[in-house]
Amino acid sequence: MEVFVTIFTVNKRFPLTISRGTTAQTTNVWVKITADGIEGWGEASPFGVGNHRQSTEMIVDALQQVTPKLAAFHPLQRQQIEQVAMEQKLPSAAQAALDMAMHDWLGKHVGLPIWQILGLDIHNIVPTSVTIGINTPQGAKKRVRDWLQFTDVQIFKVKLGSTDGIEADKKMLMAVRQEAPTPELYVDANGGWSLEDAMEMCYWLADLGIKYVEQPLKRGDEKNLAQLQQNSPLPIFVDESCFTSTDIPPLANSIDGVNIKLMKSGGLTEAMRMVHTARAHGLQVMFGCYSDSVLANTAAAQLAPLADYLDLDSHLNLIDDPFVGASVQQGRILPNNLPGLGVQHSASGA
């Protein structure tokens, strides 16, 4: 198996501000594997959570170091390759790219899309949300209008946790609610609240009919999740607090759901483990993304029939995505019928 690593830069149509900062551009990593005349594709995108950061340079360096060790393996040997990745302490985003590429290779090898190999029903895919970053009330209203101009997605996830405090959060949320075409809204604080603020916000948001609150407390403050959940009228999801399936059992009695991201989990293989672990603990499941292109989000869409909520919108906010894959139909991110992940170069892509 040969491994090829290329970087590509993508730019956001609208810069995204969350409680930890603003992103307008990212440089992602495109991984290609080849064997038996078949090429499989995967993607790694950089991300950071607290002190845990995976930069583009770190991902590329790790992949280049592990590439010679992978030459002896075949894409069908996913278990052995996963073991090598663990032994080499490969960053999870780098693992995700390799795992996606191996799944893509497998689908192309047998001539079937991954969702069909897994026996999933794409008619079960729920609508995705699109994200409104932290902004002024007027800026948030404009962003809602911007989204509605170029996509038929109707559900909005609103980023709260403003450094200006929860009163600023409330004003922004009300502005989005006034502008949004449907009352169904989700909220993600990205760890931007204290326990006291989170408790107040959960009651306030529940009165407005918000569906759930994601990552109300910062990573490292998990000890307070149980108290929050016991006093919250809204379901509590975690994102930054949960990377892999082993993180779920200790949190299970303090939360209602988990946000699974391929860059955190290390790919589709571990994402499936997370789904099963979450379900075994009676938790709900969401799939999310970082600054991923169509490539990674189409990979996540292969598992979308297993999710209660979807937030696979990052590629919709790119002006120069080099790939085409999953499409938006009636607000749903739907994988296609092409073999593997079903991703190709866009006509204008690099």
C-alpha positions in Angstrom: 0.0 0.0 0.0 1.4 3.4 -1.0 0.4 6.6 0.9 0.5 10.1 -0.6 0.1 13.2 1.4 -0.9 16.6 -0.1 -2.1 19.8 1.6 -4.8 22.2 0.4 -6.2 25.4 1.7 -9.8 26.3 2.0 -11.5 29.6 2.7 -14.8 30.2 4.5 -17.5 32.3 2.9 -18.3 33.6 6.4 -15.6 33.6 9.1 -16.8 31.5 12.1 -16.4 32.9 15.6 -16.9 30.6 18.6 -16.0 31.0 22.3 -12.3 30.1 21.6 -11.7 32.4 18.6 -12.4 33.0 14.9 -11.5 30.9 11.8 -11.6 32.2 8.2 -9.1 29.8 6.5 -7.6 26.4 7.1 -5.0 24.2 5.5 -6.2 20.6 5.4 -4.5 17.4 4.5 -5.5 15.1 1.6 -4.4 11.5 1.9 -4.4 9.1 -1.0 -3.7 5.4 -0.7 -3.1 3.1 -3.6 -3.1 -0.7 -4.0 -4.1 -3.1 -6.7 -4.7 -0.2 -9.1 -7.4 1.4 -6.8 -7.0 4.8 -5.1 -8.7 5.6 -1.8 -9.1 9.2 -0.4 -9.2 10.6 3.1 -8.9 14.0 4.7 -7.5 15.4 7.9 -8.3 18.9 9.2 -6.5 20.7 12.0 -8.3 21.5 15.2 -7.7 22.5 18.8 -9.5 21.9 22.1 -7.8 23.6 25.1 -4.2 22.3 25.3 -5.0 19.5 22.8 -4.0 20.9 19.4 -3.4 19.1 16.1 -1.9 21.4 13.6 -1.5 20.8 9.8 2.2 20.5 10.3 1.8 18.0 13.1 -0.6 15.9 11.0 1.6 15.9 7.9 4.8 15.1 9.8 3.1 12.2 11.6 1.8 10.8 8.3 5.1 11.1 6.6 6.8 9.3 9.5 4.3 6.4 9.5 4.2 6.0 5.7 7.2 3.6 5.4 5.7 1.4 8.1 2.4 1.1 6.1 4.1 -0.1 2.9 3.9 -3.7 4.1 0.2 -3.6 4.5 -2.9 -3.8 2.3 -6.0 -1.6 2.7 -8.0 -4.6 3.7 -5.8 -5.0 6.8 -7.5 -2.2 8.7 -7.1 -3.8 12.1 -3.3 -4.2 11.8 -3.0 -0.7 10.3 -5.0 0.7 13.2 -2.7 -1.0 15.6 0.4 0.5 13.9 -1.3 4.0 14.1 -1.9 3.5 17.8 1.7 2.3 18.5 3.0 5.3 16.6 0.7 7.6 18.5 -0.6 9.1 15.3 -2.8 12.2 15.9 -6.5 11.3 15.6 -7.0 13.6 12.5 -4.2 11.7 10.7 -5.8 8.4 11.8 -9.1 9.7 10.4 -7.6 10.4 7.0 -6.1 7.0 6.7 -9.3 5.3 7.9 -11.4 7.2 5.5 -9.0 6.3 2.7 -9.2 2.6 3.5 -13.0 2.7 3.6 -13.0 4.6 0.3 -10.6 2.0 -1.2 -12.8 -0.9 0.1 -16.0 0.6 -1.5 -14.3 1.1 -4.8 -12.8 -2.4 -4.6 -16.3 -4.0 -4.3 -18.1 -1.3 -6.3 -20.5 -0.2 -3.5 -21.0 3.0 -1.5 -19.9 2.7 2.2 -23.4 3.3 3.5 -24.7 0.4 1.5 -21.8 -1.9 2.6 -22.9 -1.1 6.2 -26.5 -1.9 5.4 -27.7 1.6 6.3 -30.9 3.3 5.1 -30.2 6.9 3.8 -33.9 7.6 4.1 -33.3 7.8 7.8 -30.9 10.8 7.5 -32.2 13.8 9.5 -31.8 17.4 8.3 -28.5 19.0 9.1 -28.1 22.3 10.9 -25.9 25.2 9.7 -23.9 27.3 12.2 -24.3 30.9 13.2 -21.1 32.0 14.9 -20.9 34.5 17.8 -21.8 37.9 16.5 -23.8 41.0 17.2 -27.5 40.7 17.1 -27.7 42.4 13.7 -24.7 40.5 12.4 -26.4 37.2 13.5 -29.6 38.2 11.6 -27.6 38.9 8.5 -25.8 35.6 8.7 -29.2 33.8 8.9 -30.2 35.6 5.7 -26.9 34.8 4.1 -27.3 31.1 4.7 -30.9 31.1 3.4 -29.8 32.7 0.2 -27.6 29.8 -1.0 -28.8 26.7 0.8 -32.2 25.2 1.6 -31.0 24.1 5.1 -33.6 25.5 7.6 -32.2 24.5 11.0 -29.6 26.7 12.8 -27.1 25.9 15.4 -26.2 29.0 17.3 -22.8 29.4 18.9 -23.0 31.1 22.3 -20.4 31.5 25.1 -19.6 35.1 24.2 -16.8 36.7 26.2 -19.3 39.5 26.8 -21.3 37.2 29.0 -24.7 35.5 28.9 -26.7 38.7 28.4 -24.9 39.1 25.0 -25.7 35.5 24.3 -29.4 36.1 25.0 -29.6 39.1 22.7 -27.9 37.2 19.9 -30.1 34.1 20.3 -33.2 36.2 20.2 -32.1 37.9 17.0 -31.5 34.6 15.3 -34.9 33.4 16.5 -36.6 36.4 15.0 -34.9 35.9 11.6 -34.9 32.1 11.3 -37.7 30.6 9.2 -38.4 27.8 11.7 -38.4 27.8 15.5 -36.1 24.7 15.7 -32.8 25.9 17.0 -29.8 24.2 18.6 -27.2 25.9 20.9 -23.5 25.2 21.3 -21.5 27.1 24.0 -18.2 25.4 23.1 -17.4 25.4 26.8 -17.9 29.1 27.2 -20.1 29.1 30.4 -19.5 28.6 34.1 -21.8 26.1 35.9 -23.9 29.0 37.2 -24.4 30.6 33.8 -25.1 27.2 32.2 -27.9 26.5 34.7 -29.5 29.9 34.1 -29.1 29.6 30.3 -30.6 26.1 30.1 -33.8 27.2 31.8 -34.0 30.4 29.7 -33.3 28.4 26.5 -35.9 25.7 27.4 -38.6 28.4 27.7 -37.8 29.3 24.1 -38.1 25.8 22.9 -34.4 25.1 22.1 -33.8 21.4 21.4 -30.5 20.9 23.3 -27.4 22.5 24.6 -24.0 21.3 23.5 -20.8 21.5 25.5 -22.0 24.1 28.1 -18.9 23.6 30.3 -15.3 23.7 29.2 -13.3 20.5 28.7 -11.8 19.6 32.1 -14.9 20.7 34.0 -16.7 17.4 33.5 -17.2 16.9 37.3 -19.9 19.5 37.1 -21.8 18.0 34.3 -23.9 15.7 36.6 -25.1 18.7 38.6 -26.0 20.6 35.5 -27.8 17.7 33.9 -29.8 17.0 37.0 -31.0 20.7 37.0 -31.3 21.2 33.3 -34.7 21.0 31.5 -32.7 20.5 28.2 -30.7 17.6 27.0 -26.9 18.1 27.5 -24.6 17.0 24.7 -20.8 16.9 24.9 -18.3 17.6 22.1 -14.9 18.7 23.4 -15.2 16.4 26.4 -15.6 13.3 24.3 -13.1 12.2 21.7 -13.4 8.3 21.5 -15.6 5.5 22.7 -13.5 5.2 25.9 -14.6 8.7 27.0 -18.3 7.8 26.9 -18.8 5.4 29.9 -17.4 7.8 32.5 -19.7 10.6 31.2 -22.8 8.5 30.5 -24.7 9.2 33.7 -24.0 13.0 33.4 -25.1 13.7 29.8 -27.8 13.0 27.3 -25.8 12.7 24.0 -22.4 12.9 22.3 -21.2 14.8 19.3 -19.0 12.5 17.2 -16.4 14.1 14.9 -14.2 12.0 12.6 -11.1 14.2 13.4 -11.6 13.5 17.2 -12.5 9.8 16.8 -9.8 8.8 14.3 -12.1 7.9 11.5 -15.2 5.9 10.6 -14.1 2.7 12.4 -13.9 4.4 15.8 -17.0 6.5 15.1 -19.0 3.3 14.7 -17.6 2.2 18.1 -18.7 5.4 19.6 -22.2 5.1 18.1 -22.6 1.6 19.6 -21.2 2.7 23.0 -23.4 5.7 23.2 -26.5 3.6 22.3 -25.6 1.0 24.9 -25.6 3.8 27.5 -29.0 5.1 26.3 -27.4 8.3 24.8 -28.3 10.2 21.7 -25.9 10.7 18.8 -24.8 13.7 16.7 -22.3 13.9 13.9 -20.3 17.2 13.6 -17.3 18.6 11.9 -14.5 21.1 12.1 -13.2 23.0 9.0 -13.8 19.9 6.9 -14.2 19.9 3.1 -16.8 17.8 1.2 -14.4 14.9 1.5 -14.5 14.4 5.2 -18.2 15.4 5.5 -19.2 13.0 2.8 -17.3 10.3 4.8 -19.3 11.3 7.9 -22.5 11.3 5.9 -22.0 7.5 5.3 -22.9 7.0 8.9 -25.6 9.7 9.0 -28.5 7.3 9.2 -27.3 6.4 12.7 -27.6 10.0 14.1 -30.3 11.8 15.9 -28.8 15.2 14.9 -26.4 16.3 12.2 -24.2 19.3 12.0 -22.2 18.6 8.8 -22.2 22.1 7.4 -18.5 23.2 7.2 -18.2 22.4 3.5 -21.3 24.5 2.7 -19.4 27.5 4.0 -16.4 27.1 1.7 -15.8 29.1 -1.4 -13.1 26.9 -2.9 -13.8 23.3 -1.9 -11.7 21.1 -4.3 -14.2 18.2 -3.9 -17.7 17.2 -4.7 -19.6 14.4 -2.9 -22.6 14.4 -0.7 -25.5 16.7 -1.8 -28.0 18.8 0.1 -31.6 17.7 -0.6 -34.4 19.2 1.4 -32.0 20.2 4.1 -30.4 16.8 4.3 -26.8 15.9 3.6 -27.1 12.8 1.4 -24.3 10.5 0.2 -24.5 9.4 -3.4 -24.5 6.0 -5.0 -20.9 6.1 -6.2 -18.5 3.4 -4.9 -16.6 4.1 -1.7 -17.1 7.6 -0.2 -18.4 8.9 -3.6 -16.1 11.9 -3.6 -14.6 13.4 -6.8 -12.7 16.5 -7.8 -14.9 19.5 -8.3 -14.7 21.1 -11.8 -13.0 24.2 -10.4 -11.1 22.5 -7.6 -7.3 22.6 -7.2 
